[in-house]
């Protein structure tokens, strides 16, 4: 007979999904910053593209 899992085992899929999403978010934020670099250099920060890049960067970093 196979032994059933106990209730306090950690599922390894959850931490790896967080790590995978953070890597994707970090790479996507860098692509958005690269595509909108001219706006950052000119000092235009209050645009949705810049805000989304900043939020994705924080999600990827954290």
PDB file of N, CA, C, O and CB in Angstrom:
ATOM      1  N   UNK A   1       0.831  -1.185   0.000  1.00  0.00           N
ATOM      2  CA  UNK A   1       0.000   0.000   0.000  1.00  0.00           C
ATOM      3  C   UNK A   1       0.875   1.248   0.000  1.00  0.00           C
ATOM      4  O   UNK A   1       1.967   1.277   0.567  1.00  0.00           O
ATOM      5  CB  UNK A   1      -0.945  -0.002   1.208  1.00  0.00           C
ATOM      6  N   UNK A   2       0.352   2.272  -0.656  1.00  0.00           N
ATOM      7  CA  UNK A   2       1.059   3.535  -0.698  1.00  0.00           C
ATOM      8  C   UNK A   2       0.706   4.376   0.521  1.00  0.00           C
ATOM      9  O   UNK A   2      -0.437   4.399   0.979  1.00  0.00           O
ATOM     10  CB  UNK A   2       0.734   4.290  -1.986  1.00  0.00           C
ATOM     11  N   UNK A   3       1.711   5.058   1.024  1.00  0.00           N
ATOM     12  CA  UNK A   3       1.482   5.899   2.190  1.00  0.00           C
ATOM     13  C   UNK A   3       0.870   7.229   1.752  1.00  0.00           C
ATOM     14  O   UNK A   3       1.333   7.836   0.786  1.00  0.00           O
ATOM     15  CB  UNK A   3       2.802   6.132   2.968  1.00  0.00           C
ATOM     16  N   UNK A   4      -0.144   7.671   2.441  1.00  0.00           N
ATOM     17  CA  UNK A   4      -0.794   8.940   2.127  1.00  0.00           C
ATOM     18  C   UNK A   4       0.083  10.087   2.617  1.00  0.00           C
ATOM     19  O   UNK A   4       0.858   9.942   3.562  1.00  0.00           O
ATOM     20  CB  UNK A   4      -2.210   9.015   2.766  1.00  0.00           C
ATOM     21  N   UNK A   5      -0.061  11.239   1.945  1.00  0.00           N
ATOM     22  CA  UNK A   5       0.683  12.420   2.375  1.00  0.00           C
ATOM     23  C   UNK A   5       0.112  12.942   3.681  1.00  0.00           C
ATOM     24  O   UNK A   5      -1.099  12.929   3.902  1.00  0.00           O
ATOM     25  CB  UNK A   5       0.646  13.517   1.294  1.00  0.00           C
ATOM     26  N   UNK A   6       1.006  13.400   4.537  1.00  0.00           N
ATOM     27  CA  UNK A   6       0.521  14.012   5.769  1.00  0.00           C
ATOM     28  C   UNK A   6       0.111  15.453   5.476  1.00  0.00           C
ATOM     29  O   UNK A   6       0.505  16.008   4.451  1.00  0.00           O
ATOM     30  CB  UNK A   6       1.606  13.957   6.889  1.00  0.00           C
ATOM     31  N   UNK A   7      -0.658  16.051   6.344  1.00  0.00           N
ATOM     32  CA  UNK A   7      -1.213  17.379   6.107  1.00  0.00           C
ATOM     33  C   UNK A   7      -0.219  18.508   6.213  1.00  0.00           C
ATOM     34  O   UNK A   7      -0.536  19.624   5.800  1.00  0.00           O
ATOM     35  CB  UNK A   7      -2.305  17.625   7.048  1.00  0.00           C
ATOM     36  N   UNK A   8       0.971  18.282   6.747  1.00  0.00           N
ATOM     37  CA  UNK A   8       1.909  19.386   6.922  1.00  0.00           C
ATOM     38  C   UNK A   8       3.064  19.369   5.937  1.00  0.00           C
ATOM     39  O   UNK A   8       4.051  20.072   6.153  1.00  0.00           O
ATOM     40  CB  UNK A   8       2.449  19.366   8.306  1.00  0.00           C
ATOM     41  N   UNK A   9       2.982  18.599   4.870  1.00  0.00           N
ATOM     42  CA  UNK A   9       4.024  18.612   3.846  1.00  0.00           C
ATOM     43  C   UNK A   9       3.866  19.835   2.965  1.00  0.00           C
ATOM     44  O   UNK A   9       2.748  20.256   2.665  1.00  0.00           O
ATOM     45  CB  UNK A   9       3.977  17.328   2.998  1.00  0.00           C
ATOM     46  N   UNK A  10       4.988  20.404   2.550  1.00  0.00           N
ATOM     47  CA  UNK A  10       4.979  21.568   1.678  1.00  0.00           C
ATOM     48  C   UNK A  10       4.983  21.122   0.228  1.00  0.00           C
ATOM     49  O   UNK A  10       5.781  20.275  -0.172  1.00  0.00           O
ATOM     50  CB  UNK A  10       6.182  22.478   1.967  1.00  0.00           C
ATOM     51  N   UNK A  11       4.085  21.699  -0.554  1.00  0.00           N
ATOM     52  CA  UNK A  11       4.061  21.418  -1.977  1.00  0.00           C
ATOM     53  C   UNK A  11       5.142  22.269  -2.639  1.00  0.00           C
ATOM     54  O   UNK A  11       5.146  23.490  -2.479  1.00  0.00           O
ATOM     55  CB  UNK A  11       2.648  21.703  -2.592  1.00  0.00           C
ATOM     56  N   UNK A  12       6.040  21.658  -3.366  1.00  0.00           N
ATOM     57  CA  UNK A  12       7.188  22.358  -3.948  1.00  0.00           C
ATOM     58  C   UNK A  12       6.776  23.220  -5.139  1.00  0.00           C
ATOM     59  O   UNK A  12       7.537  24.098  -5.546  1.00  0.00           O
ATOM     60  CB  UNK A  12       8.257  21.353  -4.379  1.00  0.00           C
ATOM     61  N   UNK A  13       5.600  22.991  -5.702  1.00  0.00           N
ATOM     62  CA  UNK A  13       5.154  23.774  -6.858  1.00  0.00           C
ATOM     63  C   UNK A  13       4.905  25.232  -6.501  1.00  0.00           C
ATOM     64  O   UNK A  13       5.145  26.113  -7.328  1.00  0.00           O
ATOM     65  CB  UNK A  13       3.891  23.171  -7.442  1.00  0.00           C
ATOM     66  N   UNK A  14       4.437  25.503  -5.306  1.00  0.00           N
ATOM     67  CA  UNK A  14       4.107  26.874  -4.919  1.00  0.00           C
ATOM     68  C   UNK A  14       5.327  27.786  -4.861  1.00  0.00           C
ATOM     69  O   UNK A  14       5.284  28.863  -5.456  1.00  0.00           O
ATOM     70  CB  UNK A  14       3.419  26.874  -3.580  1.00  0.00           C
ATOM     71  N   UNK A  15       6.414  27.421  -4.178  1.00  0.00           N
ATOM     72  CA  UNK A  15       7.582  28.310  -4.183  1.00  0.00           C
ATOM     73  C   UNK A  15       8.178  28.493  -5.575  1.00  0.00           C
ATOM     74  O   UNK A  15       8.612  29.589  -5.929  1.00  0.00           O
ATOM     75  CB  UNK A  15       8.645  27.770  -3.250  1.00  0.00           C
ATOM     76  N   UNK A  16       8.198  27.419  -6.362  1.00  0.00           N
ATOM     77  CA  UNK A  16       8.751  27.554  -7.703  1.00  0.00           C
ATOM     78  C   UNK A  16       7.874  28.403  -8.609  1.00  0.00           C
ATOM     79  O   UNK A  16       8.392  29.062  -9.510  1.00  0.00           O
ATOM     80  CB  UNK A  16       8.947  26.195  -8.316  1.00  0.00           C
ATOM     81  N   UNK A  17       6.572  28.407  -8.401  1.00  0.00           N
ATOM     82  CA  UNK A  17       5.710  29.274  -9.199  1.00  0.00           C
ATOM     83  C   UNK A  17       5.940  30.737  -8.841  1.00  0.00           C
ATOM     84  O   UNK A  17       5.899  31.595  -9.722  1.00  0.00           O
ATOM     85  CB  UNK A  17       4.234  28.903  -8.994  1.00  0.00           C
ATOM     86  N   UNK A  18       6.182  31.041  -7.566  1.00  0.00           N
ATOM     87  CA  UNK A  18       6.512  32.410  -7.174  1.00  0.00           C
ATOM     88  C   UNK A  18       7.834  32.850  -7.779  1.00  0.00           C
ATOM     89  O   UNK A  18       7.951  33.975  -8.266  1.00  0.00           O
ATOM     90  CB  UNK A  18       6.568  32.532  -5.655  1.00  0.00           C
ATOM     91  N   UNK A  19       8.835  31.969  -7.751  1.00  0.00           N
ATOM     92  CA  UNK A  19      10.139  32.298  -8.324  1.00  0.00           C
ATOM     93  C   UNK A  19      10.029  32.493  -9.830  1.00  0.00           C
ATOM     94  O   UNK A  19      10.623  33.417 -10.387  1.00  0.00           O
ATOM     95  CB  UNK A  19      11.164  31.197  -8.004  1.00  0.00           C
ATOM     96  N   UNK A  20       9.266  31.621 -10.490  1.00  0.00           N
ATOM     97  CA  UNK A  20       9.080  31.750 -11.942  1.00  0.00           C
ATOM     98  C   UNK A  20       8.367  33.035 -12.321  1.00  0.00           C
ATOM     99  O   UNK A  20       8.764  33.711 -13.270  1.00  0.00           O
ATOM    100  CB  UNK A  20       8.302  30.567 -12.477  1.00  0.00           C
ATOM    101  N   UNK A  21       7.308  33.378 -11.579  1.00  0.00           N
ATOM    102  CA  UNK A  21       6.597  34.611 -11.884  1.00  0.00           C
ATOM    103  C   UNK A  21       7.468  35.822 -11.628  1.00  0.00           C
ATOM    104  O   UNK A  21       7.411  36.788 -12.389  1.00  0.00           O
ATOM    105  CB  UNK A  21       5.323  34.705 -11.067  1.00  0.00           C
ATOM    106  N   UNK A  22       8.274  35.798 -10.574  1.00  0.00           N
ATOM    107  CA  UNK A  22       9.127  36.952 -10.300  1.00  0.00           C
ATOM    108  C   UNK A  22      10.181  37.134 -11.387  1.00  0.00           C
ATOM    109  O   UNK A  22      10.518  38.265 -11.735  1.00  0.00           O
ATOM    110  CB  UNK A  22       9.800  36.802  -8.939  1.00  0.00           C
ATOM    111  N   UNK A  23      10.703  36.043 -11.922  1.00  0.00           N
ATOM    112  CA  UNK A  23      11.675  36.162 -13.006  1.00  0.00           C
ATOM    113  C   UNK A  23      11.031  36.725 -14.269  1.00  0.00           C
ATOM    114  O   UNK A  23      11.617  37.565 -14.951  1.00  0.00           O
ATOM    115  CB  UNK A  23      12.308  34.803 -13.302  1.00  0.00           C
ATOM    116  N   UNK A  24       9.820  36.257 -14.577  1.00  0.00           N
ATOM    117  CA  UNK A  24       9.106  36.770 -15.753  1.00  0.00           C
ATOM    118  C   UNK A  24       8.773  38.251 -15.564  1.00  0.00           C
ATOM    119  O   UNK A  24       8.921  39.040 -16.498  1.00  0.00           O
ATOM    120  CB  UNK A  24       7.809  35.954 -16.005  1.00  0.00           C
ATOM    121  N   UNK A  25       8.327  38.634 -14.371  1.00  0.00           N
ATOM    122  CA  UNK A  25       7.979  40.031 -14.107  1.00  0.00           C
ATOM    123  C   UNK A  25       9.211  40.920 -14.197  1.00  0.00           C
ATOM    124  O   UNK A  25       9.133  42.026 -14.732  1.00  0.00           O
ATOM    125  CB  UNK A  25       7.327  40.172 -12.725  1.00  0.00           C
ATOM    126  N   UNK A  26      10.341  40.459 -13.686  1.00  0.00           N
ATOM    127  CA  UNK A  26      11.567  41.253 -13.742  1.00  0.00           C
ATOM    128  C   UNK A  26      12.038  41.445 -15.181  1.00  0.00           C
ATOM    129  O   UNK A  26      12.441  42.543 -15.563  1.00  0.00           O
ATOM    130  CB  UNK A  26      12.669  40.588 -12.914  1.00  0.00           C
ATOM    131  N   UNK A  27      11.988  40.388 -15.970  1.00  0.00           N
ATOM    132  CA  UNK A  27      12.405  40.495 -17.377  1.00  0.00           C
ATOM    133  C   UNK A  27      11.451  41.388 -18.155  1.00  0.00           C
ATOM    134  O   UNK A  27      11.889  42.200 -18.970  1.00  0.00           O
ATOM    135  CB  UNK A  27      12.475  39.102 -18.032  1.00  0.00           C
ATOM    136  N   UNK A  28      10.160  41.250 -17.914  1.00  0.00           N
ATOM    137  CA  UNK A  28       9.176  42.092 -18.604  1.00  0.00           C
ATOM    138  C   UNK A  28       9.335  43.554 -18.216  1.00  0.00           C
ATOM    139  O   UNK A  28       9.195  44.435 -19.064  1.00  0.00           O
ATOM    140  CB  UNK A  28       7.755  41.621 -18.289  1.00  0.00           C
ATOM    141  N   UNK A  29       9.624  43.824 -16.953  1.00  0.00           N
ATOM    142  CA  UNK A  29       9.829  45.218 -16.539  1.00  0.00           C
ATOM    143  C   UNK A  29      11.053  45.816 -17.221  1.00  0.00           C
ATOM    144  O   UNK A  29      11.039  46.982 -17.616  1.00  0.00           O
ATOM    145  CB  UNK A  29       9.983  45.309 -15.011  1.00  0.00           C
ATOM    146  N   UNK A  30      12.111  45.021 -17.361  1.00  0.00           N
ATOM    147  CA  UNK A  30      13.307  45.527 -18.026  1.00  0.00           C
ATOM    148  C   UNK A  30      13.048  45.797 -19.507  1.00  0.00           C
ATOM    149  O   UNK A  30      13.584  46.754 -20.067  1.00  0.00           O
ATOM    150  CB  UNK A  30      14.457  44.536 -17.869  1.00  0.00           C
ATOM    151  N   UNK A  31      12.234  44.962 -20.137  1.00  0.00           N
ATOM    152  CA  UNK A  31      11.877  45.214 -21.536  1.00  0.00           C
ATOM    153  C   UNK A  31      11.055  46.486 -21.678  1.00  0.00           C
ATOM    154  O   UNK A  31      11.277  47.269 -22.601  1.00  0.00           O
ATOM    155  CB  UNK A  31      11.103  44.029 -22.109  1.00  0.00           C
ATOM    156  N   UNK A  32      10.105  46.698 -20.767  1.00  0.00           N
ATOM    157  CA  UNK A  32       9.303  47.918 -20.817  1.00  0.00           C
ATOM    158  C   UNK A  32      10.162  49.158 -20.573  1.00  0.00           C
ATOM    159  O   UNK A  32       9.972  50.182 -21.229  1.00  0.00           O
ATOM    160  CB  UNK A  32       8.174  47.850 -19.788  1.00  0.00           C
ATOM    161  N   UNK A  33      11.093  49.074 -19.643  1.00  0.00           N
ATOM    162  CA  UNK A  33      11.982  50.209 -19.388  1.00  0.00           C
ATOM    163  C   UNK A  33      12.880  50.456 -20.593  1.00  0.00           C
ATOM    164  O   UNK A  33      13.158  51.606 -20.934  1.00  0.00           O
ATOM    165  CB  UNK A  33      12.836  49.962 -18.125  1.00  0.00           C
ATOM    166  N   UNK A  34      13.331  49.398 -21.232  1.00  0.00           N
ATOM    167  CA  UNK A  34      14.177  49.549 -22.418  1.00  0.00           C
ATOM    168  C   UNK A  34      13.399  50.198 -23.564  1.00  0.00           C
ATOM    169  O   UNK A  34      13.926  51.063 -24.265  1.00  0.00           O
ATOM    170  CB  UNK A  34      14.731  48.180 -22.860  1.00  0.00           C
ATOM    171  N   UNK A  35      12.147  49.781 -23.754  1.00  0.00           N
ATOM    172  CA  UNK A  35      11.339  50.351 -24.838  1.00  0.00           C
ATOM    173  C   UNK A  35      10.927  51.792 -24.569  1.00  0.00           C
ATOM    174  O   UNK A  35      10.734  52.567 -25.506  1.00  0.00           O
ATOM    175  CB  UNK A  35      10.102  49.510 -25.057  1.00  0.00           C
ATOM    176  N   UNK A  36      10.792  52.156 -23.301  1.00  0.00           N
ATOM    177  CA  UNK A  36      10.369  53.517 -22.946  1.00  0.00           C
ATOM    178  C   UNK A  36      11.508  54.317 -22.330  1.00  0.00           C
ATOM    179  O   UNK A  36      11.268  55.219 -21.527  1.00  0.00           O
ATOM    180  CB  UNK A  36       9.191  53.469 -21.978  1.00  0.00           C
ATOM    181  N   UNK A  37      12.734  53.999 -22.696  1.00  0.00           N
ATOM    182  CA  UNK A  37      13.889  54.692 -22.134  1.00  0.00           C
ATOM    183  C   UNK A  37      13.942  56.161 -22.486  1.00  0.00           C
ATOM    184  O   UNK A  37      14.410  56.973 -21.688  1.00  0.00           O
ATOM    185  CB  UNK A  37      15.138  54.037 -22.592  1.00  0.00           C
ATOM    186  N   UNK A  38      13.469  56.515 -23.675  1.00  0.00           N
ATOM    187  CA  UNK A  38      13.483  57.921 -24.068  1.00  0.00           C
ATOM    188  C   UNK A  38      12.555  58.763 -23.195  1.00  0.00           C
ATOM    189  O   UNK A  38      12.841  59.933 -22.940  1.00  0.00           O
ATOM    190  CB  UNK A  38      13.086  58.060 -25.531  1.00  0.00           C
ATOM    191  N   UNK A  39      11.459  58.188 -22.740  1.00  0.00           N
ATOM    192  CA  UNK A  39      10.565  58.914 -21.840  1.00  0.00           C
ATOM    193  C   UNK A  39      11.209  59.121 -20.477  1.00  0.00           C
ATOM    194  O   UNK A  39      11.042  60.175 -19.863  1.00  0.00           O
ATOM    195  CB  UNK A  39       9.240  58.166 -21.685  1.00  0.00           C
ATOM    196  N   UNK A  40      11.938  58.130 -20.006  1.00  0.00           N
ATOM    197  CA  UNK A  40      12.615  58.267 -18.723  1.00  0.00           C
ATOM    198  C   UNK A  40      13.722  59.311 -18.781  1.00  0.00           C
ATOM    199  O   UNK A  40      13.914  60.075 -17.834  1.00  0.00           O
ATOM    200  CB  UNK A  40      13.186  56.931 -18.288  1.00  0.00           C
ATOM    201  N   UNK A  41      14.446  59.341 -19.889  1.00  0.00           N
ATOM    202  CA  UNK A  41      15.530  60.306 -20.036  1.00  0.00           C
ATOM    203  C   UNK A  41      14.982  61.728 -20.112  1.00  0.00           C
ATOM    204  O   UNK A  41      15.588  62.662 -19.586  1.00  0.00           O
ATOM    205  CB  UNK A  41      16.362  59.990 -21.284  1.00  0.00           C
ATOM    206  N   UNK A  42      13.835  61.888 -20.767  1.00  0.00           N
ATOM    207  CA  UNK A  42      13.250  63.232 -20.890  1.00  0.00           C
ATOM    208  C   UNK A  42      12.515  63.670 -19.632  1.00  0.00           C
ATOM    209  O   UNK A  42      12.092  64.823 -19.547  1.00  0.00           O
ATOM    210  CB  UNK A  42      12.298  63.278 -22.067  1.00  0.00           C
ATOM    211  N   UNK A  43      12.352  62.791 -18.660  1.00  0.00           N
ATOM    212  CA  UNK A  43      11.748  63.169 -17.388  1.00  0.00           C
ATOM    213  C   UNK A  43      10.250  62.965 -17.307  1.00  0.00           C
ATOM    214  O   UNK A  43       9.610  63.487 -16.394  1.00  0.00           O
ATOM    215  CB  UNK A  43      12.045  64.577 -17.110  1.00  0.00           C
ATOM    216  N   UNK A  44       9.673  62.220 -18.236  1.00  0.00           N
ATOM    217  CA  UNK A  44       8.241  61.939 -18.216  1.00  0.00           C
ATOM    218  C   UNK A  44       8.043  60.631 -17.461  1.00  0.00           C
ATOM    219  O   UNK A  44       8.375  59.557 -17.963  1.00  0.00           O
ATOM    220  CB  UNK A  44       7.643  61.859 -19.671  1.00  0.00           C
ATOM    221  N   UNK A  45       7.494  60.732 -16.241  1.00  0.00           N
ATOM    222  CA  UNK A  45       7.350  59.542 -15.403  1.00  0.00           C
ATOM    223  C   UNK A  45       5.903  59.133 -15.182  1.00  0.00           C
ATOM    224  O   UNK A  45       5.650  57.993 -14.791  1.00  0.00           O
ATOM    225  CB  UNK A  45       8.004  59.775 -14.078  1.00  0.00           C
ATOM    226  N   UNK A  46       4.955  60.012 -15.414  1.00  0.00           N
ATOM    227  CA  UNK A  46       3.559  59.731 -15.057  1.00  0.00           C
ATOM    228  C   UNK A  46       2.771  59.199 -16.242  1.00  0.00           C
ATOM    229  O   UNK A  46       1.772  59.783 -16.662  1.00  0.00           O
ATOM    230  CB  UNK A  46       2.889  60.987 -14.518  1.00  0.00           C
ATOM    231  N   UNK A  47       3.240  58.082 -16.767  1.00  0.00           N
ATOM    232  CA  UNK A  47       2.558  57.396 -17.849  1.00  0.00           C
ATOM    233  C   UNK A  47       2.309  55.950 -17.439  1.00  0.00           C
ATOM    234  O   UNK A  47       3.101  55.378 -16.690  1.00  0.00           O
ATOM    235  CB  UNK A  47       3.381  57.467 -19.161  1.00  0.00           C
ATOM    236  N   UNK A  48       1.221  55.352 -17.918  1.00  0.00           N
ATOM    237  CA  UNK A  48       0.926  53.970 -17.539  1.00  0.00           C
ATOM    238  C   UNK A  48       2.034  52.972 -17.897  1.00  0.00           C
ATOM    239  O   UNK A  48       2.232  51.994 -17.176  1.00  0.00           O
ATOM    240  CB  UNK A  48      -0.350  53.542 -18.195  1.00  0.00           C
ATOM    241  N   UNK A  49       2.744  53.200 -18.977  1.00  0.00           N
ATOM    242  CA  UNK A  49       3.820  52.278 -19.354  1.00  0.00           C
ATOM    243  C   UNK A  49       4.947  52.305 -18.325  1.00  0.00           C
ATOM    244  O   UNK A  49       5.508  51.260 -17.996  1.00  0.00           O
ATOM    245  CB  UNK A  49       4.367  52.633 -20.747  1.00  0.00           C
ATOM    246  N   UNK A  50       5.280  53.476 -17.822  1.00  0.00           N
ATOM    247  CA  UNK A  50       6.330  53.604 -16.821  1.00  0.00           C
ATOM    248  C   UNK A  50       5.855  53.047 -15.481  1.00  0.00           C
ATOM    249  O   UNK A  50       6.604  52.366 -14.781  1.00  0.00           O
ATOM    250  CB  UNK A  50       6.759  55.074 -16.672  1.00  0.00           C
ATOM    251  N   UNK A  51       4.602  53.344 -15.131  1.00  0.00           N
ATOM    252  CA  UNK A  51       4.040  52.822 -13.873  1.00  0.00           C
ATOM    253  C   UNK A  51       4.010  51.293 -13.880  1.00  0.00           C
ATOM    254  O   UNK A  51       4.370  50.653 -12.891  1.00  0.00           O
ATOM    255  CB  UNK A  51       2.613  53.376 -13.647  1.00  0.00           C
ATOM    256  N   UNK A  52       3.577  50.713 -15.003  1.00  0.00           N
ATOM    257  CA  UNK A  52       3.510  49.248 -15.060  1.00  0.00           C
ATOM    258  C   UNK A  52       4.905  48.633 -15.001  1.00  0.00           C
ATOM    259  O   UNK A  52       5.095  47.576 -14.398  1.00  0.00           O
ATOM    260  CB  UNK A  52       2.789  48.793 -16.339  1.00  0.00           C
ATOM    261  N   UNK A  53       5.885  49.295 -15.629  1.00  0.00           N
ATOM    262  CA  UNK A  53       7.259  48.789 -15.553  1.00  0.00           C
ATOM    263  C   UNK A  53       7.775  48.856 -14.114  1.00  0.00           C
ATOM    264  O   UNK A  53       8.457  47.939 -13.656  1.00  0.00           O
ATOM    265  CB  UNK A  53       8.186  49.594 -16.493  1.00  0.00           C
ATOM    266  N   UNK A  54       7.456  49.928 -13.410  1.00  0.00           N
ATOM    267  CA  UNK A  54       7.897  50.057 -12.019  1.00  0.00           C
ATOM    268  C   UNK A  54       7.234  49.007 -11.129  1.00  0.00           C
ATOM    269  O   UNK A  54       7.892  48.423 -10.268  1.00  0.00           O
ATOM    270  CB  UNK A  54       7.586  51.464 -11.489  1.00  0.00           C
ATOM    271  N   UNK A  55       5.958  48.767 -11.327  1.00  0.00           N
ATOM    272  CA  UNK A  55       5.259  47.781 -10.520  1.00  0.00           C
ATOM    273  C   UNK A  55       5.766  46.363 -10.818  1.00  0.00           C
ATOM    274  O   UNK A  55       5.943  45.565  -9.898  1.00  0.00           O
ATOM    275  CB  UNK A  55       3.751  47.870 -10.770  1.00  0.00           C
ATOM    276  N   UNK A  56       5.997  46.053 -12.077  1.00  0.00           N
ATOM    277  CA  UNK A  56       6.540  44.738 -12.422  1.00  0.00           C
ATOM    278  C   UNK A  56       7.951  44.560 -11.874  1.00  0.00           C
ATOM    279  O   UNK A  56       8.338  43.463 -11.471  1.00  0.00           O
ATOM    280  CB  UNK A  56       6.541  44.545 -13.939  1.00  0.00           C
ATOM    281  N   UNK A  57       8.716  45.654 -11.864  1.00  0.00           N
ATOM    282  CA  UNK A  57      10.064  45.570 -11.311  1.00  0.00           C
ATOM    283  C   UNK A  57      10.030  45.258  -9.821  1.00  0.00           C
ATOM    284  O   UNK A  57      10.812  44.441  -9.335  1.00  0.00           O
ATOM    285  CB  UNK A  57      10.821  46.874 -11.557  1.00  0.00           C
ATOM    286  N   UNK A  58       9.123  45.909  -9.096  1.00  0.00           N
ATOM    287  CA  UNK A  58       9.007  45.642  -7.662  1.00  0.00           C
ATOM    288  C   UNK A  58       8.523  44.220  -7.418  1.00  0.00           C
ATOM    289  O   UNK A  58       9.012  43.558  -6.503  1.00  0.00           O
ATOM    290  CB  UNK A  58       8.053  46.648  -7.000  1.00  0.00           C
ATOM    291  N   UNK A  59       7.573  43.734  -8.214  1.00  0.00           N
ATOM    292  CA  UNK A  59       7.115  42.358  -8.069  1.00  0.00           C
ATOM    293  C   UNK A  59       8.227  41.360  -8.366  1.00  0.00           C
ATOM    294  O   UNK A  59       8.354  40.346  -7.680  1.00  0.00           O
ATOM    295  CB  UNK A  59       5.932  42.102  -8.983  1.00  0.00           C
ATOM    296  N   UNK A  60       9.017  41.640  -9.369  1.00  0.00           N
ATOM    297  CA  UNK A  60      10.119  40.749  -9.713  1.00  0.00           C
ATOM    298  C   UNK A  60      11.236  40.796  -8.698  1.00  0.00           C
ATOM    299  O   UNK A  60      11.872  39.777  -8.430  1.00  0.00           O
ATOM    300  CB  UNK A  60      10.660  41.093 -11.066  1.00  0.00           C
ATOM    301  N   UNK A  61      11.487  41.969  -8.125  1.00  0.00           N
ATOM    302  CA  UNK A  61      12.554  42.115  -7.152  1.00  0.00           C
ATOM    303  C   UNK A  61      12.156  41.494  -5.811  1.00  0.00           C
ATOM    304  O   UNK A  61      12.963  40.831  -5.160  1.00  0.00           O
ATOM    305  CB  UNK A  61      12.909  43.592  -6.973  1.00  0.00           C
ATOM    306  N   UNK A  62      10.923  41.716  -5.415  1.00  0.00           N
ATOM    307  CA  UNK A  62      10.481  41.226  -4.097  1.00  0.00           C
ATOM    308  C   UNK A  62      10.303  39.734  -4.141  1.00  0.00           C
ATOM    309  O   UNK A  62       9.936  39.126  -3.136  1.00  0.00           O
ATOM    310  CB  UNK A  62       9.168  41.903  -3.657  1.00  0.00           C
TER     311      UNK A  62
END
